[in-house]
Amino acid sequence: MLSTVGVAMLATAAMAQTSAPTPPSSAPAAPTATQSSASAPAETNLAGQGKWRTSKLIGVDVYGPDDKKVGDVTEVIVDKTGKVEMVTIGVGGFLGIGSKDVAVPFDQVTWSDQPIAPPAPAPAPAGSAGSTGGGGMASPPAAAAPKAPAMYPDHGKITMTKDQLKSAPSVTYSGT
């Protein structure tokens, strides 16, 4: 008896999921809308159009005037109209412990898509252990292949040093 009830419930659920075929329409309204969108497709690929994803902006490194890392972006603050007003930069601490967020106006950050060039290593003195050809480090490739737009900058740069950020007031979020 339980088997019969179970089969009846499954059959009812299967019939409820089956949709009735839509009657053919004599009005060509839907094909016209499709044709107009096919002739002028809307651009949905935002990569390369100067658009950034805020979710990818969080975590971007920020450097000071001396090209030393001062922190990274922890929040993006927008106003009611959606305009980005500030970013908060996490500074100090170790592995997130003891760090604080400092707000910096968005227009005071200079964003760059190009990585900061690492300082050139000092030449090794002749006869030192590092000058032998048997080192385990491989040399970097001469030219990197071009990559697709990342939709976020490589880094930001501000005029404040790490010490100035550490002495700046910490951001507080009301309601949290």
C-alpha positions as a Markdown table, in Angstrom:
| # | Residue | x | y | z |
|---|---|---|---|---|
| 1 | Met | 0.0 | 0.0 | 0.0 |
| 2 | Leu | 2.8 | 2.4 | 0.8 |
| 3 | Ser | 4.4 | 1.6 | -2.5 |
| 4 | Thr | 1.3 | 2.5 | -4.3 |
| 5 | Val | 1.0 | 5.9 | -2.5 |
| 6 | Gly | 4.7 | 6.6 | -3.2 |
| 7 | Val | 4.3 | 5.8 | -7.0 |
| 8 | Ala | 1.2 | 8.0 | -7.1 |
| 9 | Met | 3.1 | 10.9 | -5.5 |
| 10 | Leu | 6.0 | 10.6 | -7.9 |
| 11 | Ala | 3.6 | 10.5 | -10.9 |
| 12 | Thr | 1.8 | 13.6 | -9.6 |
| 13 | Ala | 5.1 | 15.5 | -9.2 |
| 14 | Ala | 6.2 | 14.4 | -12.7 |
| 15 | Met | 3.0 | 15.6 | -14.3 |
| 16 | Ala | 3.2 | 18.9 | -12.4 |
| 17 | Gln | 6.7 | 19.5 | -13.8 |
| 18 | Thr | 5.6 | 18.9 | -17.4 |
| 19 | Ser | 4.7 | 22.2 | -19.0 |
| 20 | Ala | 2.1 | 22.6 | -21.6 |
| 21 | Pro | 3.4 | 23.5 | -25.1 |
| 22 | Thr | 3.0 | 27.2 | -25.9 |
| 23 | Pro | 0.6 | 27.9 | -28.7 |
| 24 | Pro | 2.1 | 29.3 | -31.8 |
| 25 | Ser | 2.0 | 33.1 | -32.0 |
| 26 | Ser | 0.9 | 34.9 | -35.1 |
| 27 | Ala | 2.6 | 38.1 | -34.1 |
| 28 | Pro | 6.3 | 38.3 | -35.1 |
| 29 | Ala | 7.1 | 40.5 | -32.1 |
| 30 | Ala | 9.6 | 38.1 | -30.5 |
| 31 | Pro | 11.6 | 37.4 | -33.6 |
| 32 | Thr | 11.8 | 41.2 | -34.3 |
| 33 | Ala | 13.3 | 41.8 | -30.9 |
| 34 | Thr | 15.8 | 39.0 | -31.4 |
| 35 | Gln | 16.7 | 40.3 | -34.9 |
| 36 | Ser | 17.3 | 43.8 | -33.6 |
| 37 | Ser | 19.5 | 42.5 | -30.8 |
| 38 | Ala | 21.4 | 40.3 | -33.2 |
| 39 | Ser | 22.1 | 43.2 | -35.6 |
| 40 | Ala | 23.4 | 45.4 | -32.8 |
| 41 | Pro | 24.7 | 43.1 | -30.0 |
| 42 | Ala | 25.1 | 44.7 | -26.6 |
| 43 | Glu | 28.7 | 44.7 | -25.4 |
| 44 | Thr | 28.8 | 42.4 | -22.4 |
| 45 | Asn | 32.5 | 41.7 | -22.2 |
| 46 | Leu | 33.8 | 44.6 | -20.0 |
| 47 | Ala | 37.4 | 43.5 | -20.0 |
| 48 | Gly | 39.6 | 46.0 | -21.7 |
| 49 | Gln | 37.0 | 48.8 | -21.5 |
| 50 | Gly | 38.6 | 50.5 | -18.5 |
| 51 | Lys | 36.2 | 48.9 | -16.0 |
| 52 | Trp | 37.4 | 47.4 | -12.7 |
| 53 | Arg | 35.7 | 44.8 | -10.6 |
| 54 | Thr | 35.7 | 46.0 | -7.0 |
| 55 | Ser | 35.8 | 42.5 | -5.7 |
| 56 | Lys | 39.2 | 42.2 | -7.4 |
| 57 | Leu | 40.4 | 45.6 | -6.2 |
| 58 | Ile | 40.3 | 44.3 | -2.6 |
| 59 | Gly | 43.8 | 42.9 | -1.9 |
| 60 | Val | 45.6 | 45.0 | -4.4 |
| 61 | Asp | 49.0 | 46.2 | -3.0 |
| 62 | Val | 49.5 | 49.9 | -2.2 |
| 63 | Tyr | 53.0 | 51.4 | -2.3 |
| 64 | Gly | 54.3 | 54.6 | -0.7 |
| 65 | Pro | 56.4 | 57.3 | -2.4 |
| 66 | Asp | 59.6 | 55.2 | -1.8 |
| 67 | Asp | 58.1 | 52.3 | -3.8 |
| 68 | Lys | 57.8 | 50.2 | -0.6 |
| 69 | Lys | 54.6 | 48.4 | 0.1 |
| 70 | Val | 52.6 | 50.2 | 2.8 |
| 71 | Gly | 49.5 | 47.9 | 2.8 |
| 72 | Asp | 46.7 | 46.5 | 0.7 |
| 73 | Val | 43.2 | 47.5 | -0.2 |
| 74 | Thr | 40.7 | 46.1 | 2.4 |
| 75 | Glu | 37.5 | 47.9 | 1.4 |
| 76 | Val | 36.0 | 50.1 | -1.3 |
| 77 | Ile | 33.7 | 52.8 | 0.0 |
| 78 | Val | 31.0 | 54.2 | -2.3 |
| 79 | Asp | 28.4 | 56.9 | -1.8 |
| 80 | Lys | 24.6 | 56.6 | -2.4 |
| 81 | Thr | 25.0 | 57.3 | -6.1 |
| 82 | Gly | 27.6 | 54.5 | -6.5 |
| 83 | Lys | 30.6 | 56.8 | -6.9 |
| 84 | Val | 33.8 | 55.4 | -5.2 |
| 85 | Glu | 34.8 | 57.8 | -2.5 |
| 86 | Met | 37.5 | 56.0 | -0.6 |
| 87 | Val | 39.5 | 52.8 | -0.2 |
| 88 | Thr | 40.7 | 51.5 | 3.1 |
| 89 | Ile | 44.2 | 50.3 | 3.3 |
| 90 | Gly | 45.2 | 47.6 | 5.8 |
| 91 | Val | 48.5 | 48.7 | 7.5 |
| 92 | Gly | 50.7 | 47.2 | 10.2 |
| 93 | Gly | 50.3 | 43.9 | 11.9 |
| 94 | Phe | 51.4 | 40.4 | 10.8 |
| 95 | Leu | 49.0 | 38.1 | 8.9 |
| 96 | Gly | 46.1 | 40.4 | 9.7 |
| 97 | Ile | 46.8 | 40.4 | 13.5 |
| 98 | Gly | 47.3 | 43.9 | 14.9 |
| 99 | Ser | 46.6 | 45.6 | 11.6 |
| 100 | Lys | 44.3 | 48.5 | 11.2 |
| 101 | Asp | 42.4 | 50.0 | 8.3 |
| 102 | Val | 43.0 | 53.6 | 7.2 |
| 103 | Ala | 40.7 | 55.5 | 4.8 |
| 104 | Val | 42.4 | 57.2 | 1.8 |
| 105 | Pro | 40.3 | 59.2 | -0.7 |
| 106 | Phe | 40.1 | 57.2 | -4.0 |
| 107 | Asp | 41.4 | 60.2 | -6.0 |
| 108 | Gln | 44.6 | 60.3 | -4.0 |
| 109 | Val | 45.6 | 56.8 | -5.1 |
| 110 | Thr | 47.4 | 56.6 | -8.4 |
| 111 | Trp | 46.5 | 53.2 | -10.0 |
| 112 | Ser | 48.8 | 51.4 | -12.4 |
| 113 | Asp | 48.3 | 48.3 | -14.5 |
| 114 | Gln | 52.1 | 47.8 | -14.8 |
| 115 | Pro | 54.0 | 46.1 | -12.0 |
| 116 | Ile | 56.6 | 48.1 | -10.0 |
| 117 | Ala | 60.0 | 47.2 | -11.4 |
| 118 | Pro | 62.0 | 45.3 | -8.8 |
| 119 | Pro | 65.3 | 46.9 | -8.0 |
| 120 | Ala | 68.2 | 45.5 | -9.9 |
| 121 | Pro | 70.2 | 43.0 | -7.9 |
| 122 | Ala | 73.7 | 44.1 | -7.0 |
| 123 | Pro | 76.3 | 42.4 | -9.0 |
| 124 | Ala | 78.0 | 39.5 | -7.2 |
| 125 | Pro | 81.7 | 40.0 | -6.5 |
| 126 | Ala | 84.0 | 37.8 | -8.7 |
| 127 | Gly | 84.8 | 34.5 | -7.1 |
| 128 | Ser | 81.8 | 34.5 | -4.8 |
| 129 | Ala | 79.6 | 31.4 | -4.4 |
| 130 | Gly | 76.7 | 33.2 | -6.1 |
| 131 | Ser | 78.7 | 33.8 | -9.3 |
| 132 | Thr | 79.1 | 30.1 | -10.2 |
| 133 | Gly | 77.0 | 28.9 | -13.1 |
| 134 | Gly | 75.5 | 26.0 | -11.1 |
| 135 | Gly | 72.9 | 28.0 | -9.2 |
| 136 | Gly | 69.4 | 26.6 | -8.9 |
| 137 | Met | 67.6 | 29.8 | -9.9 |
| 138 | Ala | 66.4 | 29.9 | -13.5 |
| 139 | Ser | 66.6 | 33.3 | -15.3 |
| 140 | Pro | 63.2 | 34.9 | -16.0 |
| 141 | Pro | 62.0 | 34.8 | -19.6 |
| 142 | Ala | 63.1 | 37.7 | -21.8 |
| 143 | Ala | 59.6 | 38.8 | -22.8 |
| 144 | Ala | 56.4 | 37.7 | -21.2 |
| 145 | Ala | 53.5 | 36.9 | -23.5 |
| 146 | Pro | 50.8 | 39.6 | -23.6 |
| 147 | Lys | 47.9 | 38.8 | -21.2 |
| 148 | Ala | 44.3 | 39.6 | -21.2 |
| 149 | Pro | 43.0 | 42.7 | -19.3 |
| 150 | Ala | 42.7 | 41.8 | -15.6 |
| 151 | Met | 39.8 | 44.2 | -14.8 |
| 152 | Tyr | 41.8 | 45.4 | -11.8 |
| 153 | Pro | 45.0 | 47.3 | -11.4 |
| 154 | Asp | 48.3 | 45.8 | -10.5 |
| 155 | His | 48.9 | 48.2 | -7.6 |
| 156 | Gly | 48.2 | 51.6 | -6.2 |
| 157 | Lys | 50.5 | 54.3 | -5.1 |
| 158 | Ile | 50.0 | 57.0 | -2.5 |
| 159 | Thr | 52.0 | 59.9 | -1.1 |
| 160 | Met | 51.9 | 58.7 | 2.5 |
| 161 | Thr | 54.6 | 56.4 | 4.0 |
| 162 | Lys | 53.9 | 53.4 | 6.1 |
| 163 | Asp | 54.7 | 55.3 | 9.3 |
| 164 | Gln | 52.3 | 58.1 | 8.3 |
| 165 | Leu | 49.5 | 55.5 | 7.7 |
| 166 | Lys | 50.2 | 53.8 | 11.0 |
| 167 | Ser | 49.8 | 57.1 | 12.9 |
| 168 | Ala | 46.6 | 58.0 | 10.9 |
| 169 | Pro | 43.3 | 57.4 | 12.6 |
| 170 | Ser | 41.7 | 53.9 | 12.2 |
| 171 | Val | 38.5 | 53.5 | 10.3 |
| 172 | Thr | 35.4 | 52.5 | 12.3 |
| 173 | Tyr | 32.3 | 51.1 | 10.8 |
| 174 | Ser | 29.1 | 52.0 | 12.5 |
| 175 | Gly | 26.6 | 49.2 | 13.0 |
| 176 | Thr | 29.2 | 46.5 | 13.1 |
